[in-house]
Amino acid sequence: MQLSTADIDRIIEMAWEDRTPFDAIYLQFGLREDDVKALMKREMHPSNWRKWRARVGGRKTKHAALRNSDVKRFKCTRQKSTGNRISKR
């Protein structure tokens, strides 16, 4: 699968967001958690990748199945107010 530069930027942004689960990235881009980790490692500076891995490791909000029911769905500021699609830049 070929990803555009804009897609890669958006995936990285979603991966850094605490409340965006890997499931959301999979639904939008077809990348599983391991694929996202590989993309992040390839695209990021090594020290930033290590910071991201430490941040994501064990974070329940990144895994929808582990989330507390109190955690509501996160909505990015670039997401349209209706529907579930990311608005074009």
C-alpha positions, 0 to 999 in steps of 0.5 A: 500500500502506497501512502501519500506524504499527507497520509503519513503525516496524519497517521503520525499525528493520530498516533501521538494523540492520546485518545485516538486508538489504533483501531481508528488508524486501522479503519482509516488507513488499513494499518494495524498497530505493528504497522503503525509502530514500524511506520513511526520508527521509519519516519521519526528521529530515533529519540522521538520514536523512543519517547513515543514508544514509552508514551504509548506503552501501556496506555489504555486509551490507545487500545479500544478494548482496554479503555474505561467506559468513561473515556469518550471518543476523541474528535480531532479539530480537523474532523467535520462536525457531522459524519466521521470523515477527516476534512480535507486541508 
